[in-house]
Amino acid sequence: MDTDELSRQQRAVYDAIVNGPRGSGPQHFPLVDTAGHLQGPFGLMVEFPEIGGPLQALGAALRYRTTLTGREREIAILTVARCTASSFERYAHEAAGRAAGLDETELARLHAGTFVTADAREAAVAMFTAWAVDQPTLTGIDRITAQPLDRTSIAEVTALVGYYRILAQLMGLFDVGAPADPR
């Protein structure tokens, strides 16, 4: 959809994405293609502004306002990308993961589901994320054995899992993948 064809609601979502923290911070992957169209889930957020506005706001909160470190956040996102086979999220967040300090070996292990680290919190984030993606319902926080994670971290990772699962489902439904030529 061309930007000059956007409704008022669609324009508001578009502007929130490109002028918000995603567009004003470091660009680890291009948000828009050469024609100005938003890539990945962002184009869907604009197409369906009634759900896209709240989704983009939740995504911005999860990416920029949680207690998770950059590495922890990207470990969780890349774990969801692997579990859901989301090519766009893998493409976008491998770049963000590199910027957060993940090396190529760690990225390959996240993709293969064999991630290991000496950092107990990072290991717990990876294990808890993979567990949470597979659970139809999460009940009984006392049953969760992600020891180094406090209640806030568990809540943030759980919300992150739900958000990135929604994006993976929407992109799968509408056949939105990673760009063929990323740069």
C-alpha positions as CSV (number, residue, x, y, z in Angstrom):
1,M,0.0,0.0,0.0
2,D,1.4,3.4,-1.0
3,T,1.8,5.9,1.7
4,D,-0.3,8.5,-0.1
5,E,-3.2,6.0,-0.1
6,L,-3.3,5.5,3.7
7,S,-6.3,6.4,5.7
8,R,-6.0,8.7,8.7
9,Q,-5.8,5.7,11.1
10,Q,-3.3,3.9,8.9
11,R,-1.2,7.0,8.7
12,A,-1.2,7.3,12.5
13,V,0.1,3.7,12.8
14,Y,2.7,4.3,10.0
15,D,4.0,7.4,11.7
16,A,4.1,5.8,15.1
17,I,6.3,3.1,13.7
18,V,8.7,5.2,11.5
19,N,8.9,8.1,13.9
20,G,8.9,6.1,17.2
21,P,11.8,4.3,18.8
22,R,12.0,1.8,15.9
23,G,12.6,4.5,13.4
24,S,14.5,7.0,15.4
25,G,17.0,4.6,17.0
26,P,19.8,2.6,15.4
27,Q,18.6,0.7,12.3
28,H,19.7,-2.9,12.4
29,F,17.4,-3.7,9.5
30,P,15.5,-1.4,7.2
31,L,11.9,-0.8,8.3
32,V,10.8,0.4,4.8
33,D,11.7,-0.8,1.4
34,T,12.9,1.5,-1.4
35,A,9.3,2.4,-2.2
36,G,8.6,3.4,1.4
37,H,6.5,0.4,2.2
38,L,6.9,-1.0,5.7
39,Q,8.4,-4.5,5.8
40,G,7.5,-7.5,7.9
41,P,4.7,-7.3,10.4
42,F,4.8,-3.5,10.2
43,G,3.0,-3.4,6.9
44,L,0.3,-5.6,8.4
45,M,0.0,-3.3,11.4
46,V,-0.7,-0.4,9.0
47,E,-3.1,-2.4,6.9
48,F,-5.2,-3.3,9.9
49,P,-4.8,-0.2,12.1
50,E,-7.4,-1.2,14.7
51,I,-5.2,-4.0,15.9
52,G,-1.9,-2.7,14.4
53,G,-1.9,0.4,16.6
54,P,-2.1,-1.5,19.8
55,L,0.3,-4.2,18.5
56,Q,3.0,-1.7,17.5
57,A,2.7,0.1,20.9
58,L,3.1,-3.3,22.7
59,G,6.0,-4.2,20.6
60,A,7.7,-0.8,21.3
61,A,7.2,-1.4,25.0
62,L,8.6,-4.9,24.9
63,R,11.6,-3.8,22.8
64,Y,12.5,-0.6,24.6
65,R,11.0,-0.5,28.1
66,T,11.6,-3.8,29.8
67,T,14.1,-4.9,32.4
68,L,15.6,-7.5,30.0
69,T,19.1,-6.8,28.7
70,G,19.5,-6.4,24.9
71,R,21.1,-9.8,24.8
72,E,18.3,-11.4,26.8
73,R,15.6,-9.8,24.7
74,E,17.2,-10.9,21.5
75,I,17.8,-14.4,22.8
76,A,14.0,-14.6,23.6
77,I,12.9,-13.2,20.3
78,L,15.2,-15.4,18.3
79,T,14.0,-18.4,20.2
80,V,10.4,-17.6,19.4
81,A,11.5,-17.0,15.7
82,R,13.0,-20.5,15.7
83,C,10.0,-22.2,17.4
84,T,7.5,-20.5,15.0
85,A,9.7,-20.7,11.9
86,S,9.3,-16.9,11.4
87,S,11.8,-15.9,8.7
88,F,11.3,-12.2,9.1
89,E,11.9,-12.2,12.8
90,R,15.0,-14.3,12.3
91,Y,16.2,-11.9,9.7
92,A,15.5,-8.8,11.7
93,H,16.5,-10.0,15.1
94,E,19.7,-11.7,14.0
95,A,20.8,-8.2,13.0
96,A,19.5,-6.7,16.3
97,G,21.2,-9.7,18.2
98,R,24.5,-8.9,16.7
99,A,24.1,-5.3,17.8
100,A,23.3,-6.5,21.3
101,G,26.5,-8.6,21.4
102,L,25.5,-12.0,20.2
103,D,28.2,-13.6,18.1
104,E,27.8,-15.8,15.0
105,T,28.2,-19.0,16.9
106,E,25.5,-18.0,19.4
107,L,23.2,-16.9,16.6
108,A,23.7,-20.3,14.8
109,R,23.0,-22.1,18.1
110,L,19.8,-20.1,18.7
111,H,18.6,-21.0,15.2
112,A,19.4,-24.7,15.8
113,G,17.9,-24.8,19.3
114,T,21.2,-25.7,20.9
115,F,22.0,-22.3,22.5
116,V,24.4,-22.5,25.5
117,T,25.8,-19.8,27.6
118,A,27.7,-19.4,30.9
119,D,25.3,-16.6,31.9
120,A,22.6,-18.1,34.1
121,R,20.0,-15.5,33.3
122,E,20.5,-15.8,29.5
123,A,20.3,-19.6,29.7
124,A,17.1,-19.3,31.8
125,V,15.6,-16.8,29.3
126,A,16.3,-19.2,26.4
127,M,14.9,-22.3,28.3
128,F,11.8,-20.4,29.6
129,T,11.0,-18.9,26.2
130,A,11.2,-22.3,24.4
131,W,9.0,-23.8,27.2
132,A,6.5,-20.9,27.1
133,V,6.1,-21.2,23.3
134,D,5.1,-24.8,23.6
135,Q,2.6,-24.4,26.5
136,P,-1.0,-23.9,25.5
137,T,-1.6,-22.3,28.9
138,L,0.9,-21.1,31.5
139,T,-0.3,-21.8,35.0
140,G,1.3,-21.9,38.4
141,I,4.3,-19.6,38.6
142,D,5.6,-21.9,41.4
143,R,6.0,-24.7,38.7
144,I,8.3,-22.5,36.6
145,T,11.9,-23.4,37.3
146,A,13.5,-20.5,35.6
147,Q,15.5,-19.8,38.8
148,P,17.6,-16.7,37.9
149,L,14.4,-14.9,36.6
150,D,12.3,-12.8,38.9
151,R,8.6,-12.4,38.5
152,T,9.1,-9.2,36.4
153,S,11.4,-11.0,34.0
154,I,9.0,-14.0,33.8
155,A,6.1,-11.6,33.0
156,E,8.1,-9.7,30.4
157,V,9.3,-12.9,28.6
158,T,5.8,-14.3,28.7
159,A,4.4,-11.1,27.1
160,L,7.3,-11.1,24.6
161,V,6.5,-14.7,23.6
162,G,2.8,-13.9,23.1
163,Y,3.6,-10.8,21.0
164,Y,6.1,-12.5,18.7
165,R,3.8,-15.5,18.3
166,I,1.0,-13.2,17.2
167,L,3.4,-11.5,14.6
168,A,4.6,-15.0,13.4
169,Q,1.0,-16.1,12.9
170,L,-0.1,-12.9,11.1
171,M,3.0,-13.0,8.8
172,G,2.4,-16.7,8.2
173,L,-1.3,-16.2,7.4
174,F,-0.6,-13.3,5.0
175,D,2.6,-14.9,3.5
176,V,5.0,-12.2,4.8
177,G,8.6,-13.3,5.0
178,A,12.1,-11.9,5.1
179,P,13.0,-9.5,2.3
180,A,14.8,-11.3,-0.6
181,D,17.4,-8.6,-0.7
182,P,17.9,-7.2,2.8
183,R,20.0,-4.2,1.9
